[in-house]
Amino acid sequence: MLAELAAIAIAYVWLKRGRGVRLDSWTGLAAALPALALLSALWSPVPGVTAARALTVVALFATAAAIAYGIGERAEPVGRVLLAVLAAAVVVALLGLLHLWLDPDSATVPATIGTPVRYNGLGGNPNTMSMLLAL
């Protein structure tokens, strides 16, 4: 999904090109976190996994930057982007509830001695759905 959003954001920027890029201290600060994430693969005990996750963070920040650049300083598109994120989260949540109703065994993670039953929804694990709904 992130790759699809990144492709749409980059296409949006490409169609709206012509505006200059303003680099300031906030831009450098925003670029520092993904750079640190990539750099952290050097001292990670599992560098391959860390590098893969760091590339996901880079893709997330690049996508957010492309959306922000495409929107510019206009207020109207900001509301549309936020409404689209909200609508996508609501659709996934409703589909997750439908999945829970139709097949409760695959929509939940079974209880263990240390943890209760957890709602999985459409996510890869229970944390994925909770992170989406937190958004």
Order of alpha helices (4+ residues) and beta strands (2+ residues): alpha-alpha-alpha-alpha-beta-beta-alpha
